[in-house]
């Protein structure tokens, strides 16, 4: 993690656009909203295409991010589902995950986020864990010390999600043999939608304590800081701007105050562009103090 004289506590930032180039558009967006950390897509988030890297562009981005002390994360394509019973989806998911980790290394990213996915059919669950193990262990074995960490992001608990609630993360970590290059990305909207009531007083603290007991504090490496359009347990992944949804602002005070989050960046994935994200970054920084 880059070091700086910024205030103690988690870095605050947002998912930023890449159209126009990361060195230009992504960095400019980050500067406009005063982000200390950013998340980008390294390829089309809704496709399997794996574009060739542009060394000069990657180096230009890394230099600017380092000069501005901005920590970078990559979100892998949404199509990735390592637990899929469909062979083509599974194979594409492995290839896309491997590609995303490589691209993350190219641009100096600290982590690459993938959704924990779904078995689709309840009868496929045991096989899903086996195929995740068999497919991912060779990929993890190839990672070097300076490779990004693979960050597992639990989804909103819908359907045959492999991680319906945080307790299920234990199965994912077991499938990946608690590999040191595997961490967790907690999405506040997802965990709320899945039924963890982070809205009530003490709810966020209790949920984070649970996550620490399951994964260990060191594995919690990123937070997607989102409000929710829907009530707790709705199983719907619909993000809202902080303070304008069902979660509200108060739980984010508990989030930022939790010792496990002291050095964990908060990334906004909320509606809007620079004006909205700038206000939310400012809000979270005020909470941080």
C-alpha positions as CSV (number, residue, x, y, z in Angstrom):
1,X,0.0,0.0,0.0
2,X,1.4,3.4,-0.9
3,X,2.3,5.5,2.1
4,X,1.6,9.2,2.6
5,X,0.9,11.9,5.2
6,X,-2.9,11.5,4.7
7,X,-5.1,11.1,7.8
8,X,-5.1,7.8,9.7
9,X,-7.8,5.4,8.7
10,X,-9.1,3.7,5.5
11,X,-8.4,5.2,2.1
12,X,-11.6,6.6,0.4
13,X,-12.3,6.4,-3.3
14,X,-14.5,5.0,-6.0
15,X,-14.8,2.9,-9.1
16,X,-13.7,5.1,-11.9
17,X,-14.2,5.0,-15.7
18,X,-11.5,3.9,-18.1
19,X,-12.8,5.1,-21.4
20,X,-10.2,7.5,-22.8
21,X,-7.4,5.6,-21.0
22,X,-6.6,4.9,-17.4
23,X,-3.7,7.3,-17.4
24,X,-5.9,10.1,-18.6
25,X,-9.6,9.5,-17.7
26,X,-9.3,7.3,-14.6
27,X,-6.6,9.5,-13.0
28,X,-8.5,12.7,-13.9
29,X,-11.7,11.3,-12.4
30,X,-9.8,10.3,-9.2
31,X,-8.3,13.8,-8.9
32,X,-11.7,15.5,-9.4
33,X,-13.4,13.5,-6.6
34,X,-10.2,13.6,-4.4
35,X,-10.0,9.8,-4.3
36,X,-7.2,8.0,-2.4
37,X,-8.0,4.7,-3.9
38,X,-9.7,3.6,-7.1
39,X,-11.2,0.5,-8.8
40,X,-11.2,0.0,-12.5
41,X,-12.2,-2.6,-15.1
42,X,-9.3,-4.0,-17.0
43,X,-11.5,-5.4,-19.7
44,X,-15.2,-5.4,-20.7
45,X,-17.0,-6.2,-17.5
46,X,-19.8,-8.0,-19.4
47,X,-17.8,-10.0,-21.9
48,X,-15.0,-12.5,-22.2
49,X,-12.7,-10.5,-24.4
50,X,-9.1,-10.2,-23.1
51,X,-7.4,-7.3,-24.9
52,X,-3.6,-7.3,-25.2
53,X,-1.8,-5.1,-22.7
54,X,-0.3,-1.7,-23.7
55,X,3.0,-1.5,-21.9
56,X,3.4,2.3,-22.4
57,X,-0.1,3.0,-21.2
58,X,0.2,0.8,-18.2
59,X,3.5,2.4,-17.2
60,X,2.0,5.9,-17.6
61,X,-0.9,5.0,-15.4
62,X,1.3,3.4,-12.7
63,X,3.6,6.5,-12.6
64,X,0.7,8.9,-12.2
65,X,-1.1,6.7,-9.6
66,X,2.2,6.4,-7.6
67,X,2.9,10.1,-7.9
68,X,-0.6,10.9,-6.5
69,X,-0.4,8.1,-3.9
70,X,-3.6,6.4,-5.3
71,X,-4.0,2.7,-4.5
72,X,-5.5,0.7,-7.4
73,X,-7.8,-2.3,-7.5
74,X,-9.3,-4.2,-10.5
75,X,-12.8,-5.6,-10.7
76,X,-12.9,-8.7,-12.9
77,X,-15.8,-9.3,-15.4
78,X,-19.2,-9.9,-13.9
79,X,-19.6,-13.0,-16.1
80,X,-17.0,-14.9,-14.0
81,X,-18.7,-17.8,-12.2
82,X,-16.1,-20.4,-11.0
83,X,-18.9,-22.6,-9.7
84,X,-20.9,-22.8,-12.9
85,X,-22.0,-26.3,-14.1
86,X,-21.7,-25.1,-17.7
87,X,-18.2,-26.2,-19.0
88,X,-17.7,-23.2,-21.3
89,X,-18.6,-20.7,-18.5
90,X,-16.3,-22.4,-16.1
91,X,-13.4,-22.5,-18.5
92,X,-14.0,-18.9,-19.6
93,X,-14.2,-17.9,-15.9
94,X,-10.8,-19.5,-15.1
95,X,-9.2,-17.8,-18.2
96,X,-10.8,-14.4,-17.3
97,X,-9.7,-14.6,-13.7
98,X,-6.1,-15.5,-14.7
99,X,-6.1,-12.6,-17.2
100,X,-7.5,-10.2,-14.7
101,X,-4.8,-11.1,-12.2
102,X,-2.1,-10.6,-14.9
103,X,-3.6,-7.2,-15.9
104,X,-3.8,-6.2,-12.3
105,X,-0.1,-6.9,-11.9
106,X,0.6,-4.9,-15.1
107,X,-1.0,-1.8,-13.7
108,X,0.3,-2.2,-10.1
109,X,-3.1,-3.1,-8.6
110,X,-3.1,-4.4,-5.0
111,X,-6.2,-6.7,-5.5
112,X,-8.5,-8.2,-8.2
113,X,-12.1,-8.6,-7.2
114,X,-14.2,-11.5,-8.4
115,X,-17.8,-12.4,-7.4
116,X,-18.1,-15.6,-5.5
117,X,-20.7,-16.9,-8.0
118,X,-23.4,-19.5,-8.0
119,X,-23.7,-23.3,-8.4
120,X,-26.9,-22.6,-10.4
121,X,-28.3,-26.0,-9.5
122,X,-28.3,-27.0,-5.8
123,X,-27.3,-30.5,-6.8
124,X,-24.1,-29.1,-8.3
125,X,-22.8,-27.5,-5.1
126,X,-20.4,-30.3,-4.0
127,X,-18.9,-30.4,-7.5
128,X,-18.7,-26.6,-7.6
129,X,-16.3,-26.5,-4.7
130,X,-14.2,-29.2,-6.2
131,X,-13.9,-27.5,-9.6
132,X,-13.1,-24.2,-7.9
133,X,-10.3,-25.9,-6.1
134,X,-9.0,-27.8,-9.1
135,X,-9.1,-24.8,-11.5
136,X,-7.9,-22.1,-9.2
137,X,-5.1,-23.7,-7.2
138,X,-2.7,-23.8,-10.3
139,X,-3.6,-20.2,-11.0
140,X,-2.9,-19.1,-7.5
141,X,0.4,-21.1,-7.5
142,X,1.7,-19.0,-10.4
143,X,1.2,-15.7,-8.5
144,X,4.4,-13.9,-7.4
145,X,4.9,-11.8,-4.3
146,X,4.1,-8.6,-6.3
147,X,1.0,-10.1,-7.9
148,X,-2.3,-8.7,-6.7
149,X,-4.4,-10.6,-4.2
150,X,-7.5,-12.4,-5.4
151,X,-10.4,-10.8,-3.5
152,X,-13.6,-12.8,-3.1
153,X,-16.7,-10.6,-3.1
154,X,-19.8,-12.3,-1.6
155,X,-22.9,-11.6,-3.7
156,X,-26.4,-10.6,-2.5
157,X,-27.4,-14.2,-1.6
158,X,-29.9,-14.7,-4.5
159,X,-30.5,-18.1,-6.2
160,X,-28.0,-20.8,-5.6
161,X,-25.2,-18.4,-4.5
162,X,-22.2,-20.2,-3.2
163,X,-21.9,-17.6,-0.5
164,X,-25.4,-16.8,0.6
165,X,-24.3,-15.3,3.9
166,X,-20.8,-14.6,5.2
167,X,-20.6,-17.9,7.1
168,X,-20.4,-19.6,3.7
169,X,-17.1,-18.0,3.0
170,X,-15.5,-20.7,5.0
171,X,-16.2,-23.2,2.2
172,X,-14.6,-20.9,-0.4
173,X,-11.5,-20.4,1.7
174,X,-11.3,-24.2,2.3
175,X,-11.6,-24.8,-1.5
176,X,-8.7,-22.5,-2.1
177,X,-6.7,-24.0,0.8
178,X,-6.5,-20.7,2.6
179,X,-4.0,-19.5,0.0
180,X,-2.1,-16.4,1.2
181,X,-3.0,-14.6,-2.0
182,X,-6.7,-14.9,-1.3
183,X,-8.6,-12.1,0.5
184,X,-12.1,-10.7,0.9
185,X,-13.9,-7.7,-0.5
186,X,-17.0,-6.9,1.5
187,X,-19.8,-5.1,-0.3
188,X,-22.1,-3.3,2.2
189,X,-25.1,-3.5,-0.1
190,X,-24.6,-7.2,-0.8
191,X,-24.2,-8.2,2.8
192,X,-27.3,-6.2,3.7
193,X,-29.3,-7.7,0.9
194,X,-28.1,-11.2,2.0
195,X,-29.7,-10.7,5.4
196,X,-27.0,-9.3,7.7
197,X,-28.7,-6.3,9.3
198,X,-25.9,-3.7,9.3
199,X,-28.6,-0.9,9.6
200,X,-29.4,-1.5,13.3
201,X,-27.1,0.0,16.0
202,X,-24.2,-2.4,16.4
203,X,-25.2,-4.4,13.3
204,X,-22.2,-3.3,11.2
205,X,-19.8,-4.0,14.1
206,X,-21.4,-7.5,14.7
207,X,-21.1,-8.3,11.0
208,X,-17.5,-7.3,10.8
209,X,-16.7,-9.2,13.9
210,X,-18.3,-12.3,12.2
211,X,-16.2,-11.8,9.1
212,X,-13.0,-11.5,11.2
213,X,-13.9,-14.8,13.0
214,X,-14.4,-16.5,9.6
215,X,-11.6,-15.2,7.5
216,X,-9.3,-13.3,9.8
217,X,-8.7,-9.6,9.8
218,X,-5.7,-9.8,7.5
219,X,-7.8,-11.2,4.7
220,X,-10.3,-8.3,4.7
221,X,-8.6,-6.1,2.1
222,X,-11.3,-4.0,0.4
223,X,-14.8,-2.7,1.1
224,X,-17.3,-1.7,-1.5
225,X,-19.1,1.1,0.3
226,X,-22.6,1.2,-1.0
227,X,-26.1,2.0,0.3
228,X,-29.0,-0.2,-0.8
229,X,-32.2,0.6,-2.6
230,X,-33.8,-2.4,-0.9
231,X,-34.5,-3.6,2.6
232,X,-32.4,-6.0,4.6
233,X,-32.7,-9.6,3.3
234,X,-34.3,-8.6,-0.1
235,X,-31.6,-10.6,-2.0
236,X,-31.4,-7.7,-4.5
237,X,-28.2,-6.1,-5.7
238,X,-29.2,-2.5,-6.2
239,X,-26.8,0.1,-5.0
240,X,-27.8,3.5,-3.8
241,X,-25.8,6.6,-2.8
242,X,-24.8,6.7,0.8
243,X,-27.5,8.1,3.0
244,X,-30.1,7.9,0.3
245,X,-30.9,4.2,0.7
246,X,-32.1,1.7,3.3
247,X,-28.8,1.4,5.1
248,X,-28.3,5.1,5.9
249,X,-25.2,7.0,7.0
250,X,-24.8,5.8,10.7
251,X,-23.6,2.2,9.9
252,X,-20.6,3.7,8.0
253,X,-19.4,5.3,11.2
254,X,-19.3,1.8,12.7
255,X,-17.6,0.5,9.5
256,X,-14.8,3.1,9.6
257,X,-14.3,2.8,13.3
258,X,-13.8,-1.0,13.3
259,X,-10.2,-2.0,13.9
260,X,-10.3,-4.5,11.0
261,X,-11.0,-1.7,8.6
262,X,-8.3,0.7,9.8
263,X,-6.1,0.1,6.7
264,X,-8.8,-1.2,4.3
265,X,-9.8,1.1,1.4
266,X,-13.4,2.0,0.8
267,X,-14.5,2.0,-2.8
268,X,-17.8,3.6,-3.8
269,X,-19.9,1.8,-6.5
270,X,-22.9,4.1,-6.3
271,X,-25.0,5.9,-8.9
272,X,-23.8,9.1,-10.5
273,X,-20.5,10.6,-11.7
274,X,-18.0,13.2,-10.4
275,X,-20.4,15.4,-8.5
276,X,-22.1,12.6,-6.6
277,X,-19.0,10.6,-6.0
278,X,-17.1,13.7,-4.9
279,X,-19.8,14.5,-2.3
280,X,-19.7,10.9,-1.0
281,X,-15.9,10.8,-0.8
282,X,-16.1,14.0,1.2
283,X,-18.8,12.5,3.5
284,X,-16.7,9.4,4.2
285,X,-13.6,11.4,4.8
286,X,-15.5,13.5,7.4
287,X,-16.7,10.3,9.1
288,X,-13.1,9.1,9.1
289,X,-11.9,12.4,10.6
